[in-house]
């Protein structure tokens, strides 16, 4: 089969019998026709059309080593710097098609699946580990162009460090039994973005002490007993003027409920193995490749945000103010820093034990730390520049009503007629102030987990020992500080 187009994607998702709940009601209609999902599914379909466009296919696909069919480039396991750059160009193309607004564009989890396969050998000969299942799923996903959602997070019942779940019925999803067919999972997990509208869901346990949560697997989204409970939809409506971003890119987030779900043995990566559950992702190339894709998308998104801010500035002619220039420079400094870190991650790439070329992790971790702290500030800058203009926003319908002439007179900008001024300001509002926009802020703030833990991880993994030795040599100390070695 190989790379699919958008029509094939939507037909496949619509044919599934996935159990999706929204606002207390089970969704029985095809997802592509439902207001909460039709925008994002069409946006994804447009991405798949790009990879099957004859003029773009060479840029978006490569030849399958198994079948010879063209398959998505995000599945490519890089062995050379040229391979790494090909992946970057492909991911940039998809990111630019969505202006970086789709946090779970298909290439993200394609990349995750690819990275797990490059590192599967780490699980070889380990107790209750099945690295061959990772490799087989990777190849199946590549050849059929499967889409994924994933969950790594347990429900927020009690987040104290010493909490041990003690309930008759599991809260956090765990193995409650096993049989000849597979594992039986019961409980809940968070936070599946685009949950219910993908082929597969990747599930990774996050245990502290409970071996029954020490698992990883992937199952079809329509597996019996699995339900996706959606939050409120943040798609304000279908008008691309009133809701220019949320009408297109609203990515639903879901709670996953496992009601005695059977996970077939051939879909289990590992189970009942605390070491694998706590070490595999960190020892693998997962963070390297996932952060690489994320950084590419975030650069594109920040450039789009920069364009929104400048469009507002031009519309109301505030360019000459020093405080405006200073605010814009804040965004420029960060986006150019991120571009440099992306280049460095590829320039310093190294080979893993399996011979695959892996981006350097330190520049990627630095960028992740920068972005989680600065994205909320970028949104604040747009809010400060737009001021009350981001509040007094007529709807598209208003411009086609009896008050049209009033709006044309009083809503015009210094360089834009009223309707265009309104479009620009509504875009700024949807980016930063609507329910969709504030969810985007929270999403980017916590994209790769707790920012404090991310900073701690960077500190712990940063090679400080040489700097300590330099100080020791300079001071001619008898014993260098070995605590940082």
N, C-alpha and C positions, 0 to 999 in steps of 0.2 A: 504493500500500500504506500508507505512512505509519507512525505509531507502532504497534509490535507488542506483544502481550501475552507473558506468561512461557511459556505453552505453545508459542507459535510460535518463541520463542527456542530453547528446548531441542530442539524438533524439528529446527530448522535446523542446530544444532551437531551433533546426533547423526547427521544424514544426511551430514555431510561426511566425507571420507576422509582426515582429517589423520593424519600419521605421528607418533605420540606414544610415547616410550620412558620407562619408569619401572622402576627397579631392574633394568636390563638386559633388560627384557622389553618387546616391542611390545604396546601396548594395542589389542586388537581389539574389545572391547566398546564400546557407546555410552558416551561420557564421562559422561553423566548417571547412569549406573548404577554407575560405578566409585567406590570409597570415597575416592579422592584428589580427586575432582572433583564428586561429587554434592552436597556441602554448598554449595560456592560457586556452582554453577550454579543450585541452588534459590534461594539468596539473591538472585542476579541476576534470576531469573525473578520473584521477588516484587516487585522494583523495576519491572519492565516491567508487571506487573499493576497497579501504582499508576498508571502513566501512561495506562492504558486504562480505569481505574475511572471510570464516569460522573460520580461525585461529585468526582473529582480531576482530570479531563481538562483543564479550563480552566486549572488551576494548573500542570500538567505539560507541556502541549503548546501549540503555536501553529499557525496556518494556513500551510501550505506556499505560497510564492509561485508555485510551478510547477503544483501539482495541486489545491490547495484542501483537501488532506487534512490532518488533525491530525498534526504531526510533533513529535519531542522538543524541548523548550525549550532543552536544552543545545546545540542546533545554531543557535540564534538569534544572528544577527550584530547586536549592539546599536547603535542609532543615537541613543537617548535614555537619560537616566538611568532612566526607567521601564523600559526594556528591560533595563538592567543589573540593576535590582532584581528584575525578574521572573526572570531567570536565577538570581539569588542564592536566591530563595525556592524555586525548583524544586530546586536543588542541596542546599539545607538539608533539604528533604523527603526526598530520597534518602539523605542522610548520616544523618539521624535514624532512618531505617528500618533502617540497619545500624550505628547507634551510632558512626559514623565509622570503623568497623573495616575497611572495604573500600577499600584505598588505590587500587585500580584499578576503582572503580565506573564504569559506562559513560560517565557524564558527563565524566570526566576526559579521555579520548581523543576523545570527541565534541567537547569544547571545543578540544582541540589541533587537530583537523581543521578546525574552524570558524576558528580563528585563522590557520591556514596559508592558508585561502582568502581571508580578509580582506587578507592581505599578499602574495598571489600576484603582484600587479602589480610587486613589487620585482624579479621575475625576468624581466620582459618585455624582449625583445630582447637577452637575455644569451646567451652561447655555450652550447649544449647544455642549455638550460633550457626547460621546458615548463609554464608557469604554467597553461595551459588544462587540463592533466591534474589539477592540484590542484583547480581549480574543479569539474571534472566529477566527480571522486571525492567531493568534499564534497557535491555535490548528490545523487549516487547513495547515499551513506551516509545522508544526511538522509531521503531518500524511502523507503529500504528498512530504515531503522533498524539499520544494520550495527554490529557491535561490533568493537573493535580491541584488539590488544596492540601493543607497540612495543619497539624496541631502538635505543639510541644508543651502546652501550658495546662496546669491543673486548676480546678475551680478555686476561687479566692474565698475559701471558708474561713481559714485562720492562717495568717501569714507569719506568725511568730516562728522563730528558729527552732523551737522545741516541740512544735505541734505534731502530734501523731494522730492520724485519723482513727477514731474509735466509734464506729456506728454499725448497726446491724446490716444496713444496706450500704454498699460502696458509694461514696461520693465521687472521689477521683477514680477514673476508669482503671480497672485492674483485672488480672486473670482470676476468674472464680473457679474454673475447672479446665480440664483438657480431655480430649478423647482421640480416637484414631484419625479423626478428620481435621483436628486443629485445636486452637485455643478458644475458650469462651470468655468474652470480655463483657464486663458490666460496670456502669458508672458513666461519668461525664468528663469531657475535656473542652478546653477553650483553645484557641480563638480562631476558628477556621474562616479565613477571608475567602470570599467567593465560594463558601461552602454550599453544597447542593447543586452547583452548576459546573462541576468538573467530573471527569471520568473516575478519578481515584482520589482517595484521601490517605496521605502519609501520616502515620501516628508514631510518635516517639514518647516513651515513658520518661518521667523526670523524677525518679525515686531518690529519697534520702536514705531510707533504710528498708523499705518494703520491697522484697524481691518480686512480689506479685505485680508491681508497677514497672519492673525492669524488663521492658519489651520494646520492640520496634517492628512495624509491619506496614503493609499497604493493602487496602481493600477497595473494591468498587464502591462508589458512592451510593448505589442502590442495593447494597447488601442488606438482607432482611434483618430487622431489629435495630438498624442504624437510622437515627433521625437527626435532622438539622433544624435547630430552633433559632430563627433569625431575630436579630434586633429590629427596631423600627427602621423602615427604609428612609434614607436621607435624600432620595431622589424627589425633589420638590415638584416636578411635573415634567411634561414633555417639551415645553417651550425651550428652544436653544438660546433664546434671548434672556428669558427670566432665569433659567438654570443652565448656563452654558457648560458647566463642568459636571454637576450632579446628574443631569439628564443623560450624560454620556458615560461617566466614569465612576458612578456609585458602586463600590465593591462591598457587597453585603458581608457582615461578620456573623458567625454562628456559634452557638453552643452545640457540641456533638454529644448526643446521648446514645450510649451503647446498652441495649436491652438484651443481654445474653446473645451477643453477636458472635457468630462463628467466624474465626479467622483461619482459613485453610493453611495447612502446614507449608505449602509452597509459596505462601505470602508472608511468612514469618522470617524476619531477619535475625532476631535473637529473642530469648525470653529467659526468665529466672536466672539472670546473670547481672548482678549489680555492677561488676567491673565494666562489662561491655556498655551497659546503660549510662554509666557515668563518664566513661573515657572515650568511647568510639568517636563521637562527633568532634571532640576536641583534638583527638589524634589524627583524624581524617583530614582531607582537603576541603571539607564542607565549608568552613568559615572563609577560607581563601577565595573559593570560587563564588560563594554566595555574596560576600561583601564586594567582590569585583563587579558582579552584575548590579548590585544595589548602587554602588558609586556611579556607574555609568548612567543609570536612570536618574539619580539625584542631581547630577550635573545638568542634565537636560531639563529637569523640573525647575532648577534654580535659575537657569537662563530664561525659561518661560516666565517665572515670577519676576525676574528683572525686567523683562519686556512689559509686563503688566504695570509695574511701578512707573516705568518711564512713559508709558502711554498715558497714565493718569497725570503725570507731571506736565506733559505736553498739552494735554486737553485743557488744563486749567492754568497753564503758563506760570509755573512756580519754579522753573529751572534755575533762575538766578539766585535763589536763596541759598546761603552757605549751609544751613542745617539740612536742606534737601540734598545737596551734593554730598555732604558727609554721610548721610543715611544710605544713599545709593552706593557710596564707596564701601560701606560695610558689606553689602551683598557681593560687590565685585571682588573684594579681597578674598572672601570665602570661596566663591566659585572658581577663581583662578588658582587658589591653593588646592582645591579638590582636583582640578585638572592635573596639576603637577604631581599630586599624590597618586593619581591613576597611572600616569606615565612611570613613576618610580616603582609602583607595584609590578608593572610589566618588565621594566628594565632590570629589576632585581629578582625576577622570577627564578626559581630553582626546580630541580627535578626531585620527585618523590621516589619512594622505594620501588614503585612500579614503572618508573621511566616516563611519567607524565609531567609536563611543565606546569608548575603551580605558581600563581602570583604571590609575591612577597606579602606576608600578612601584616607587618608593622605599618606600612603606609595606609593600608586599608582600615586597620583599627583606628589609626589617627583620624582618618577622614570620618569614620563612623562617630567618633567622639565629638568631632567638630560639628557635624551636621545635626545631631540630636539636640545640641545646645543652641544652635543658631537658627534652625528653621522657625521656631516660635518667634524669634526676633524679626525674621524676614516678614512674617505675617503682621507683626506689630508695625513695622515700617510702612507697609502698604496702608494699614489702618490710619497711621499718623499723617501720611501724605494725603490720603483721600478725605480724611476728617468727616464732616457731616455729609459730604457727597456720597458716602457709602451707606448712608441711612435713608436719605430721601430719594428712593428709587422707584419710579413708576414701572408698572408691568408692561409687557409687550402689547396687551390688549388695550391699555390706556391710550396708546398712540393711534389706535384705530377707533376711537370713540369721540363723543361730542367735545371732550376737553383737549383734543389733539392740538389745536392752535395755541392754547395756553402752554402746553408742554413744549411745543416748538419754540415759543418765545422765551420762556423762563428757564428751560433746562439746557439751553445751548452752552457750549464751552468756548474757550478762546480760539480754539483751532478745529472744533468739531461741531457739526450740527447736532441738534438735541438727541435724535435717535441713536447716533453713533456714540455720543457722550454717554448715554444711558447704557449701551452695550458694554462699553469699557468699564464703567463703574460697577455694573452688575457682575462682570467677570471678576473684578477685584473683591467684591462682596462674597461671591460664591467660593473664591479661593481662600478667604480668610475669616469670614464671619457667619456664613450659613452653617446649618448642621453638618453639611458635607465638609465645609472648610475647617470647622473646629475638629471634626474627626480626623482630617488630614494632619492637623497639627499634633494631635495626640499620637497618631499613627507613626509619624516621623520621629517624634520624641522617644518612642519606645520600640522603634522598628526592630532593633536587634537586642531587645531586652532592657533591663534597668540600666540607665546611663551611668550610675555610680559603679555598678558591677563591671560595666564595659571599661570604665576608666581604671578600675582596680586590675582588671585583666591585662590592660595595656602596660601598667606599671610593673606587674609581676613578670611579664614576658619580655619586657624591653631589655636589651643587652647593656646593662649599666656597668658591668665589671671592668671594661676597658677604661671607662671614665674614672672609676675609683682607682685603678692602677696608675693612671696619669697623675692624680692628686698625690698618691703615695710616693711616686717617683719624684715629683716636684719637691715634696717635703722631705725626701730621703728618709722615709719611715722604715723602721726595721721590719715590721709585719704589715702587709697590705690588708685592707678590710675584706675578709673573705665572706662576709655576710651577703654580699651582692653577687658572689660568683655562682 
